[in-house]
Amino acid sequence: MTIGGGYPNLEDILSDLDIPTMTSHTFQKENDRMAAWEGKAAKEMHDAAMEEKRLAIEADEIDADEIPLLTVVADGSSAKRSYRKNYSSLS
């Protein structure tokens, strides 16, 4: 569903792997369901961003052009994983 090539591309890949393919009807139904989920996720992210903007304005955290300043923290790693054992990355 996430390869982006549609049903014919899925058929080709699964055929090469000798894996049975779902019907085109099932594919389309699941694709529509995923599209609806993606739309809801985008709305939730937009709503969260607007809430952060509102809070920044209320706290007077704006720049000279009156653009709200939002703090974003992202380290780009997953230092803790669990695959039936405790694991902590050294990186």
N, C-alpha and C positions, 0 to 999 in steps of 0.2 A: 504494500500500500504506500510505502514511503519512497519508493524509487522514482516516482514521478513520470514513468513512461506509460502508464495506463495498462489496461488489461492485456493487449497483445504483447507488450514487453514482459509482463509477468508470466504469460504463457510460455514465451521463449525461454526465460530463465529457468522456470520450473521443469520444463521439458528437458533441458540440458541436464538437470539434476535428477531426472526420472522421478519427479514428485507430481502426484495428481494435482490438477488445478481446480480451484473453485469455479463455479459457473459465472458467466459474465453478469448475470442478475445479482448474485450474491456479492460479487466484487463491487458493482455499482451501489448496492444498498450500504455496504460497509464504507465505501468511499464517501457517500452522502453523509453518513453518520459522523465520520471523521471531520468532514468539512464543517458540520454544525458545531462539533466540539472545538475545533480551531477558532471559529467565530466567537464562541463563548469565552475561550481563553484570552483572545485578543481584547474583548470587552472588559474582562476582569483586570487585565494589565493596564488598560487605559484608565479605568476607574481608580486603580491604586495610584497611578501617576498623578491624576488630578487631585487625589486626597493629599499626596505628598506636596504637591504644588501649593495647595491651600494652607497646609501646615507651615510651609516655609514662609509664605506671605504673612501669616499671622505672627510668626516669630521674627518678622522683619529681616529675614535672611534673603536679601535680594541684592543684585549688583547695581552699578550706576545706571544701567539701562532698565532697571526695575524687572529684571529677569530673575525668577526664583532660583536659589542655589540649593541643589539637592545633594546630599552626601550619598555616594554609592560605594559599597564595599564589595569587591570581588577578587578572590585570589586565584581563580582559574585552576584550582586543583581539588582533588578529593583525597585528603591525607588519611582518612579513616575509611576502611572497607571491611566488610564482614562476609566471608565465604566459609561459614561454619567455624571460623577461628578468628581471634582478635588479630588485627593487623594495623600497624601505624607506619606510614611511609616516612622515610628519613628526609624526603625532599620537602 
